[in-house]
Amino acid sequence: MKKNLLLLVMVLSICTAFASKIGEPVLKGFIDDASCAGTCAEKTRVACANRCFKGGSPAVLVVDKKVYKISNQKEAEKFLGKNVEVEGKITEDSIEITKVTEVK
């Protein structure tokens, strides 16, 4: 009986871990500022995005030609102008970032 209960608890734990990842897609793109949103050259993108962000332009995620507004700006700030993989909750044209990883 104890073995079965322990097995059941382990199975439920594993299922819960996998279920929590459902619905949070991984997007590959780069973090830019809303005023430029992919128009700056890749060589100058980091400097340009930082300058515009400090000037008040919010950070956005650019994936191919699609631009996502970022609801939690603090998560994106240190990745301005950089290629990234982003996990988060997408709602229409915005994303709430849960994880950001720089892609080199």
N, CA, C and O atoms as a GROMACS GRO file, in nm:
protein
  416
    1MET      N    1   0.081  -0.119   0.000
    1MET     CA    2   0.000   0.000   0.000
    1MET      C    3   0.086   0.126   0.000
    1MET      O    4   0.060   0.220  -0.075
    2LYS      N    5   0.190   0.129   0.084
    2LYS     CA    6   0.278   0.245   0.090
    2LYS      C    7   0.352   0.263  -0.042
    2LYS      O    8   0.374   0.375  -0.087
    3LYS      N    9   0.391   0.151  -0.104
    3LYS     CA   10   0.459   0.158  -0.233
    3LYS      C   11   0.369   0.220  -0.338
    3LYS      O   12   0.413   0.305  -0.416
    4ASN      N   13   0.244   0.178  -0.340
    4ASN     CA   14   0.149   0.231  -0.438
    4ASN      C   15   0.124   0.380  -0.417
    4ASN      O   16   0.115   0.456  -0.514
    5LEU      N   17   0.112   0.420  -0.294
    5LEU     CA   18   0.090   0.560  -0.262
    5LEU      C   19   0.211   0.644  -0.304
    5LEU      O   20   0.195   0.751  -0.362
    6LEU      N   21   0.330   0.595  -0.275
    6LEU     CA   22   0.452   0.665  -0.315
    6LEU      C   23   0.462   0.674  -0.467
    6LEU      O   24   0.499   0.779  -0.520
    7LEU      N   25   0.429   0.567  -0.537
    7LEU     CA   26   0.431   0.566  -0.682
    7LEU      C   27   0.331   0.668  -0.738
    7LEU      O   28   0.361   0.741  -0.832
    8LEU      N   29   0.213   0.672  -0.680
    8LEU     CA   30   0.110   0.766  -0.723
    8LEU      C   31   0.157   0.910  -0.704
    8LEU      O   32   0.137   0.993  -0.792
    9VAL      N   33   0.217   0.939  -0.591
    9VAL     CA   34   0.268   1.074  -0.564
    9VAL      C   35   0.376   1.111  -0.665
    9VAL      O   36   0.378   1.224  -0.714
   10MET      N   37   0.465   1.019  -0.697
   10MET     CA   38   0.572   1.046  -0.794
   10MET      C   39   0.513   1.072  -0.933
   10MET      O   40   0.555   1.166  -1.001
   11VAL      N   41   0.418   0.992  -0.975
   11VAL     CA   42   0.357   1.009  -1.106
   11VAL      C   43   0.285   1.144  -1.114
   11VAL      O   44   0.298   1.214  -1.215
   12LEU      N   45   0.211   1.180  -1.011
   12LEU     CA   46   0.142   1.308  -1.010
   12LEU      C   47   0.239   1.425  -1.013
   12LEU      O   48   0.212   1.527  -1.076
   13SER      N   49   0.350   1.412  -0.945
   13SER     CA   50   0.451   1.518  -0.944
   13SER      C   51   0.509   1.538  -1.084
   13SER      O   52   0.525   1.652  -1.129
   14ILE      N   53   0.540   1.431  -1.150
   14ILE     CA   54   0.595   1.438  -1.286
   14ILE      C   55   0.493   1.499  -1.382
   14ILE      O   56   0.527   1.585  -1.462
   15CYS      N   57   0.368   1.455  -1.372
   15CYS     CA   58   0.262   1.509  -1.459
   15CYS      C   59   0.243   1.658  -1.436
   15CYS      O   60   0.224   1.733  -1.532
   16THR      N   61   0.248   1.702  -1.313
   16THR     CA   62   0.233   1.843  -1.280
   16THR      C   63   0.348   1.924  -1.339
   16THR      O   64   0.327   2.034  -1.390
   17ALA      N   65   0.468   1.872  -1.331
   17ALA     CA   66   0.584   1.942  -1.387
   17ALA      C   67   0.571   1.960  -1.537
   17ALA      O   68   0.600   2.067  -1.589
   18PHE      N   69   0.528   1.857  -1.607
   18PHE     CA   70   0.511   1.866  -1.751
   18PHE      C   71   0.393   1.956  -1.787
   18PHE      O   72   0.401   2.030  -1.885
   19ALA      N   73   0.287   1.951  -1.712
   19ALA     CA   74   0.168   2.031  -1.741
   19ALA      C   75   0.196   2.180  -1.724
   19ALA      O   76   0.136   2.262  -1.794
   20SER      N   77   0.286   2.216  -1.635
   20SER     CA   78   0.316   2.358  -1.614
   20SER      C   79   0.386   2.419  -1.734
   20SER      O   80   0.382   2.541  -1.751
   21LYS      N   81   0.451   2.340  -1.816
   21LYS     CA   82   0.521   2.390  -1.935
   21LYS      C   83   0.428   2.406  -2.055
   21LYS      O   84   0.463   2.476  -2.150
   22ILE      N   85   0.312   2.343  -2.052
   22ILE     CA   86   0.218   2.353  -2.162
   22ILE      C   87   0.162   2.494  -2.166
   22ILE      O   88   0.125   2.550  -2.063
   23GLY      N   89   0.157   2.552  -2.285
   23GLY     CA   90   0.101   2.686  -2.299
   23GLY      C   91   0.204   2.797  -2.295
   23GLY      O   92   0.168   2.913  -2.317
   24GLU      N   93   0.326   2.767  -2.267
   24GLU     CA   94   0.431   2.869  -2.268
   24GLU      C   95   0.530   2.835  -2.380
   24GLU      O   96   0.627   2.763  -2.358
   25PRO      N   97   0.504   2.887  -2.498
   25PRO     CA   98   0.591   2.856  -2.611
   25PRO      C   99   0.728   2.924  -2.598
   25PRO      O  100   0.743   3.021  -2.524
   26VAL      N  101   0.824   2.872  -2.670
   26VAL     CA  102   0.957   2.933  -2.676
   26VAL      C  103   0.966   3.007  -2.809
   26VAL      O  104   0.949   2.948  -2.915
   27LEU      N  105   0.992   3.137  -2.802
   27LEU     CA  106   1.005   3.220  -2.921
   27LEU      C  107   1.151   3.260  -2.937
   27LEU      O  108   1.217   3.295  -2.840
   28LYS      N  109   1.201   3.255  -3.061
   28LYS     CA  110   1.337   3.300  -3.091
   28LYS      C  111   1.329   3.430  -3.169
   28LYS      O  112   1.258   3.441  -3.268
   29GLY      N  113   1.403   3.527  -3.122
   29GLY     CA  114   1.405   3.656  -3.189
   29GLY      C  115   1.507   3.746  -3.121
   29GLY      O  116   1.612   3.699  -3.077
   30PHE      N  117   1.477   3.876  -3.113
   30PHE     CA  118   1.565   3.967  -3.041
   30PHE      C  119   1.482   4.074  -2.972
   30PHE      O  120   1.370   4.105  -3.013
   31ILE      N  121   1.540   4.130  -2.866
   31ILE     CA  122   1.477   4.237  -2.790
   31ILE      C  123   1.522   4.369  -2.852
   31ILE      O  124   1.641   4.395  -2.866
   32ASP      N  125   1.426   4.452  -2.888
   32ASP     CA  126   1.454   4.582  -2.947
   32ASP      C  127   1.368   4.685  -2.877
   32ASP      O  128   1.294   4.652  -2.784
   33ASP      N  129   1.378   4.810  -2.920
   33ASP     CA  130   1.289   4.913  -2.866
   33ASP      C  131   1.174   4.934  -2.965
   33ASP      O  132   1.189   4.906  -3.085
   34ALA      N  133   1.062   4.981  -2.916
   34ALA     CA  134   0.941   4.994  -2.998
   34ALA      C  135   0.957   5.093  -3.113
   34ALA      O  136   0.897   5.074  -3.219
   35SER      N  137   1.036   5.197  -3.094
   35SER     CA  138   1.048   5.297  -3.201
   35SER      C  139   1.129   5.245  -3.320
   35SER      O  140   1.104   5.286  -3.433
   36CYS      N  141   1.223   5.156  -3.297
   36CYS     CA  142   1.302   5.100  -3.408
   36CYS      C  143   1.247   4.964  -3.453
   36CYS      O  144   1.236   4.939  -3.573
   37ALA      N  145   1.213   4.879  -3.359
   37ALA     CA  146   1.151   4.748  -3.384
   37ALA      C  147   1.204   4.675  -3.506
   37ALA      O  148   1.129   4.639  -3.597
   38GLY      N  149   1.335   4.655  -3.508
   38GLY     CA  150   1.396   4.574  -3.614
   38GLY      C  151   1.449   4.652  -3.733
   38GLY      O  152   1.491   4.591  -3.831
   39THR      N  153   1.450   4.784  -3.727
   39THR     CA  154   1.498   4.862  -3.841
   39THR      C  155   1.647   4.895  -3.832
   39THR      O  156   1.707   4.932  -3.933
   40CYS      N  157   1.708   4.882  -3.714
   40CYS     CA  158   1.851   4.912  -3.698
   40CYS      C  159   1.934   4.794  -3.750
   40CYS      O  160   1.892   4.679  -3.747
   41ALA      N  161   2.053   4.826  -3.797
   41ALA     CA  162   2.145   4.722  -3.843
   41ALA      C  163   2.188   4.636  -3.725
   41ALA      O  164   2.199   4.685  -3.612
   42GLU      N  165   2.212   4.508  -3.751
   42GLU     CA  166   2.246   4.416  -3.642
   42GLU      C  167   2.372   4.461  -3.568
   42GLU      O  168   2.381   4.441  -3.447
   43LYS      N  169   2.469   4.519  -3.638
   43LYS     CA  170   2.593   4.564  -3.574
   43LYS      C  171   2.568   4.673  -3.470
   43LYS      O  172   2.637   4.677  -3.367
   44THR      N  173   2.472   4.760  -3.494
   44THR     CA  174   2.448   4.873  -3.405
   44THR      C  175   2.323   4.854  -3.319
   44THR      O  176   2.285   4.945  -3.245
   45ARG      N  177   2.259   4.739  -3.327
   45ARG     CA  178   2.131   4.716  -3.260
   45ARG      C  179   2.138   4.732  -3.108
   45ARG      O  180   2.048   4.791  -3.048
   46VAL      N  181   2.243   4.680  -3.044
   46VAL     CA  182   2.253   4.689  -2.897
   46VAL      C  183   2.260   4.834  -2.853
   46VAL      O  184   2.186   4.876  -2.764
   47ALA      N  185   2.348   4.912  -2.914
   47ALA     CA  186   2.363   5.053  -2.876
   47ALA      C  187   2.236   5.132  -2.907
   47ALA      O  188   2.193   5.214  -2.826
   48CYS      N  189   2.178   5.107  -3.022
   48CYS     CA  190   2.056   5.177  -3.063
   48CYS      C  191   1.940   5.146  -2.968
   48CYS      O  192   1.870   5.237  -2.923
   49ALA      N  193   1.920   5.017  -2.938
   49ALA     CA  194   1.809   4.977  -2.850
   49ALA      C  195   1.826   5.036  -2.710
   49ALA      O  196   1.729   5.082  -2.650
   50ASN      N  197   1.948   5.035  -2.658
   50ASN     CA  198   1.972   5.092  -2.525
   50ASN      C  199   1.947   5.242  -2.524
   50ASN      O  200   1.888   5.294  -2.429
   51ARG      N  201   1.992   5.311  -2.627
   51ARG     CA  202   1.974   5.456  -2.635
   51ARG      C  203   1.823   5.491  -2.641
   51ARG      O  204   1.776   5.579  -2.568
   52CYS      N  205   1.750   5.422  -2.727
   52CYS     CA  206   1.607   5.452  -2.742
   52CYS      C  207   1.528   5.412  -2.617
   52CYS      O  208   1.434   5.481  -2.579
   53PHE      N  209   1.567   5.300  -2.554
   53PHE     CA  210   1.499   5.255  -2.431
   53PHE      C  211   1.517   5.358  -2.321
   53PHE      O  212   1.422   5.392  -2.250
   54LYS      N  213   1.639   5.408  -2.306
   54LYS     CA  214   1.666   5.510  -2.205
   54LYS      C  215   1.591   5.639  -2.237
   54LYS      O  216   1.561   5.718  -2.147
   55GLY      N  217   1.562   5.661  -2.366
   55GLY     CA  218   1.487   5.778  -2.408
   55GLY      C  219   1.336   5.762  -2.391
   55GLY      O  220   1.261   5.855  -2.420
   56GLY      N  221   1.292   5.645  -2.344
   56GLY     CA  222   1.150   5.626  -2.316
   56GLY      C  223   1.077   5.529  -2.406
   56GLY      O  224   0.959   5.502  -2.384
   57SER      N  225   1.144   5.476  -2.508
   57SER     CA  226   1.079   5.379  -2.597
   57SER      C  227   1.078   5.242  -2.530
   57SER      O  228   1.184   5.193  -2.492
   58PRO      N  229   0.962   5.178  -2.515
   58PRO     CA  230   0.957   5.050  -2.445
   58PRO      C  231   1.023   4.937  -2.524
   58PRO      O  232   1.032   4.942  -2.647
   59ALA      N  233   1.069   4.835  -2.452
   59ALA     CA  234   1.130   4.717  -2.514
   59ALA      C  235   1.020   4.632  -2.577
   59ALA      O  236   0.909   4.623  -2.525
   60VAL      N  237   1.054   4.569  -2.691
   60VAL     CA  238   0.963   4.477  -2.760
   60VAL      C  239   1.042   4.354  -2.800
   60VAL      O  240   1.165   4.357  -2.806
   61LEU      N  241   0.971   4.246  -2.827
   61LEU     CA  242   1.033   4.124  -2.878
   61LEU      C  243   1.001   4.116  -3.026
   61LEU      O  244   0.884   4.120  -3.065
   62VAL      N  245   1.105   4.104  -3.110
   62VAL     CA  246   1.087   4.092  -3.255
   62VAL      C  247   1.116   3.948  -3.294
   62VAL      O  248   1.227   3.899  -3.273
   63VAL      N  249   1.015   3.881  -3.350
   63VAL     CA  250   1.027   3.742  -3.395
   63VAL      C  251   0.989   3.741  -3.542
   63VAL      O  252   0.874   3.764  -3.578
   64ASP      N  253   1.088   3.716  -3.627
   64ASP     CA  254   1.069   3.730  -3.772
   64ASP      C  255   1.020   3.873  -3.797
   64ASP      O  256   1.092   3.968  -3.767
   65LYS      N  257   0.903   3.891  -3.849
   65LYS     CA  258   0.850   4.026  -3.874
   65LYS      C  259   0.744   4.066  -3.772
   65LYS      O  260   0.688   4.176  -3.780
   66LYS      N  261   0.716   3.978  -3.675
   66LYS     CA  262   0.613   4.005  -3.574
   66LYS      C  263   0.676   4.074  -3.453
   66LYS      O  264   0.783   4.034  -3.406
   67VAL      N  265   0.609   4.177  -3.403
   67VAL     CA  266   0.658   4.253  -3.288
   67VAL      C  267   0.561   4.232  -3.171
   67VAL      O  268   0.442   4.258  -3.182
   68TYR      N  269   0.615   4.184  -3.059
   68TYR     CA  270   0.537   4.161  -2.938
   68TYR      C  271   0.570   4.268  -2.836
   68TYR      O  272   0.688   4.292  -2.808
   69LYS      N  273   0.469   4.334  -2.780
   69LYS     CA  274   0.489   4.423  -2.667
   69LYS      C  275   0.526   4.337  -2.547
   69LYS      O  276   0.475   4.226  -2.532
   70ILE      N  277   0.613   4.387  -2.462
   70ILE     CA  278   0.656   4.313  -2.343
   70ILE      C  279   0.590   4.376  -2.221
   70ILE      O  280   0.612   4.493  -2.191
   71SER      N  281   0.508   4.297  -2.151
   71SER     CA  282   0.434   4.352  -2.038
   71SER      C  283   0.521   4.373  -1.914
   71SER      O  284   0.492   4.461  -1.833
   72ASN      N  285   0.625   4.295  -1.899
   72ASN     CA  286   0.716   4.311  -1.784
   72ASN      C  287   0.854   4.354  -1.836
   72ASN      O  288   0.941   4.271  -1.861
   73GLN      N  289   0.870   4.484  -1.851
   73GLN     CA  290   0.988   4.544  -1.912
   73GLN      C  291   1.119   4.509  -1.841
   73GLN      O  292   1.222   4.494  -1.907
   74LYS      N  293   1.116   4.496  -1.709
   74LYS     CA  294   1.239   4.466  -1.633
   74LYS      C  295   1.305   4.338  -1.680
   74LYS      O  296   1.428   4.328  -1.681
   75GLU      N  297   1.225   4.238  -1.719
   75GLU     CA  298   1.279   4.109  -1.763
   75GLU      C  299   1.360   4.124  -1.892
   75GLU      O  300   1.451   4.044  -1.916
   76ALA      N  301   1.328   4.223  -1.974
   76ALA     CA  302   1.392   4.238  -2.104
   76ALA      C  303   1.508   4.336  -2.105
   76ALA      O  304   1.591   4.332  -2.195
   77GLU      N  305   1.514   4.422  -2.008
   77GLU     CA  306   1.607   4.534  -2.009
   77GLU      C  307   1.753   4.495  -2.033
   77GLU      O  308   1.822   4.561  -2.111
   78LYS      N  309   1.801   4.390  -1.968
   78LYS     CA  310   1.943   4.354  -1.984
   78LYS      C  311   1.972   4.280  -2.114
   78LYS      O  312   2.087   4.248  -2.143
   79PHE      N  313   1.868   4.251  -2.193
   79PHE     CA  314   1.886   4.181  -2.320
   79PHE      C  315   1.860   4.271  -2.441
   79PHE      O  316   1.845   4.221  -2.553
   80LEU      N  317   1.855   4.402  -2.420
   80LEU     CA  318   1.826   4.495  -2.529
   80LEU      C  319   1.923   4.478  -2.645
   80LEU      O  320   2.044   4.483  -2.627
   81GLY      N  321   1.868   4.459  -2.764
   81GLY     CA  322   1.948   4.446  -2.886
   81GLY      C  323   2.006   4.308  -2.908
   81GLY      O  324   2.073   4.286  -3.009
   82LYS      N  325   1.983   4.215  -2.818
   82LYS     CA  326   2.045   4.083  -2.826
   82LYS      C  327   1.948   3.977  -2.878
   82LYS      O  328   1.826   3.987  -2.860
   83ASN      N  329   2.005   3.874  -2.942
   83ASN     CA  330   1.926   3.759  -2.986
   83ASN      C  331   1.892   3.676  -2.863
   83ASN      O  332   1.977   3.651  -2.778
   84VAL      N  333   1.766   3.633  -2.855
   84VAL     CA  334   1.719   3.563  -2.736
   84VAL      C  335   1.622   3.451  -2.770
   84VAL      O  336   1.566   3.445  -2.879
   85GLU      N  337   1.605   3.363  -2.672
   85GLU     CA  338   1.494   3.268  -2.668
   85GLU      C  339   1.410   3.310  -2.549
   85GLU      O  340   1.462   3.327  -2.439
   86VAL      N  341   1.281   3.326  -2.571
   86VAL     CA  342   1.193   3.377  -2.468
   86VAL      C  343   1.079   3.279  -2.444
   86VAL      O  344   1.018   3.228  -2.538
   87GLU      N  345   1.052   3.252  -2.317
   87GLU     CA  346   0.933   3.176  -2.278
   87GLU      C  347   0.840   3.273  -2.208
   87GLU      O  348   0.885   3.362  -2.136
   88GLY      N  349   0.711   3.255  -2.230
   88GLY     CA  350   0.618   3.344  -2.164
   88GLY      C  351   0.474   3.320  -2.205
   88GLY      O  352   0.444   3.231  -2.285
   89LYS      N  353   0.388   3.401  -2.150
   89LYS     CA  354   0.245   3.392  -2.178
   89LYS      C  355   0.211   3.496  -2.284
   89LYS      O  356   0.228   3.616  -2.263
   90ILE      N  357   0.163   3.448  -2.399
   90ILE     CA  358   0.129   3.537  -2.510
   90ILE      C  359  -0.020   3.568  -2.506
   90ILE      O  360  -0.104   3.480  -2.490
   91THR      N  361  -0.050   3.697  -2.520
   91THR     CA  362  -0.187   3.744  -2.530
   91THR      C  363  -0.193   3.840  -2.648
   91THR      O  364  -0.144   3.953  -2.640
   92GLU      N  365  -0.251   3.795  -2.758
   92GLU     CA  366  -0.262   3.872  -2.882
   92GLU      C  367  -0.125   3.923  -2.926
   92GLU      O  368  -0.043   3.844  -2.974
   93ASP      N  369  -0.097   4.053  -2.909
   93ASP     CA  370   0.030   4.108  -2.956
   93ASP      C  371   0.127   4.141  -2.843
   93ASP      O  372   0.219   4.220  -2.862
   94SER      N  373   0.107   4.081  -2.726
   94SER     CA  374   0.198   4.107  -2.615
   94SER      C  375   0.241   3.976  -2.549
   94SER      O  376   0.177   3.871  -2.566
   95ILE      N  377   0.350   3.985  -2.474
   95ILE     CA  378   0.402   3.868  -2.404
   95ILE      C  379   0.444   3.908  -2.263
   95ILE      O  380   0.503   4.014  -2.242
   96GLU      N  381   0.414   3.821  -2.167
   96GLU     CA  382   0.465   3.835  -2.032
   96GLU      C  383   0.577   3.734  -2.019
   96GLU      O  384   0.552   3.614  -2.014
   97ILE      N  385   0.699   3.781  -2.013
   97ILE     CA  386   0.816   3.695  -2.013
   97ILE      C  387   0.831   3.621  -1.881
   97ILE      O  388   0.822   3.681  -1.774
   98THR      N  389   0.853   3.489  -1.890
   98THR     CA  390   0.883   3.412  -1.771
   98THR      C  391   1.028   3.368  -1.769
   98THR      O  392   1.083   3.339  -1.663
   99LYS      N  393   1.091   3.363  -1.888
   99LYS     CA  394   1.232   3.322  -1.895
   99LYS      C  395   1.294   3.379  -2.023
   99LYS      O  396   1.232   3.373  -2.129
  100VAL      N  397   1.413   3.434  -2.012
  100VAL     CA  398   1.488   3.486  -2.128
  100VAL      C  399   1.627   3.425  -2.126
  100VAL      O  400   1.693   3.423  -2.022
  101THR      N  401   1.670   3.375  -2.241
  101THR     CA  402   1.806   3.322  -2.254
  101THR      C  403   1.869   3.385  -2.378
  101THR      O  404   1.812   3.383  -2.487
  102GLU      N  405   1.989   3.441  -2.360
  102GLU     CA  406   2.059   3.498  -2.474
  102GLU      C  407   2.109   3.387  -2.566
  102GLU      O  408   2.161   3.285  -2.521
  103VAL      N  409   2.093   3.410  -2.696
  103VAL     CA  410   2.139   3.315  -2.798
  103VAL      C  411   2.256   3.382  -2.870
  103VAL      O  412   2.243   3.492  -2.923
  104LYS      N  413   2.369   3.314  -2.870
  104LYS     CA  414   2.488   3.373  -2.934
  104LYS      C  415   2.505   3.323  -3.073
  104LYS      O  416   2.600   3.362  -3.142
   0.00000   0.00000   0.00000
